[in-house]
């Protein structure tokens, strides 16, 4: 019998894989992921290079011809970047326009002006949830840190009482709601419907944010009672602007792509006729590309022009927004290459064969796989992409709704227990002036609570819908 990897083709092998083949493929997966973990964790190698090397090692251990392994990786990288690369770029542009125009600051100031001391944690969660829709997590943290520190200092609030809800809002959106890179990559790998995933992601995100944000912050404030640091308060983007866009216009601009994509999902459910004129229009207008592109074009006027940006400054803002996402695009693309290598050597077929004899829910399995990769690599994006590639075959016989829940299960697992191998851990630690132990008690505990709560809601929804 030929080696397992000799079957490497565009699809999984047609013949059943023997138990010896399962063992070899299982070993290949463990070695491939192990190489990625060691390179990222111990050697601090960039995730793009680590995923590339890990993919080739995976193919080699699975006894796949090297040229076929390379072809699988490059085709997976290309299809992933083609599928989600433009969406990530458009999301980055929208987020940069929101930040630089002062629109984000306008949202913050408007909500805080109406919040009392008792409702302040809920206000911070609301702010982070709204701003977290178009902004990457790291950008959102940098943007909200001045607000958190000022609110804690001027209102004499516990830093954790207002800081944890803000961090929870950003983290929940980062892990569960597109157009963030992780959810987009998982949707592409699992072939889920973006509109349905977005809708269910919001349904899961809201109660998860309430529990891990304002509710958990009460306990976090008791465990860690520290004063806000005075040396790490950066200037806000709108401090040098003469004017900025209004609250209503800013929120409407942020919500535009969400409304368009959710509208498409609703029309697909109600009409369900590919030849219907309304559905055809909704399919175009509500497609992720058109929805985000429309929001970017609208934002140039409602945010950029409203802030007094000239054409040159608008062009500069767009250019600056694209520079930081080069690394993200490469990581997401390499993750897609790793996913395709997993599928082509037969790992997808192996998981289907093995899972048939298990009584565990595919959603729980997806969550657990993402948790293990998150703990090992420290990267939520790497965990999401790798886990989505592993569990993608399980979606073959699922409904559109359960396929979307599979994406959310992966996203929830990817947020589990951020610790010292996660860049976000150190970002939060330094900005809030905490020790490693204090960061574990607050930030790491919050991330674990988000992961477990979101995973629980996903399982609950799978029983209802």
Beta strands, then each sheet from edge to edge (+ up, - down):
end
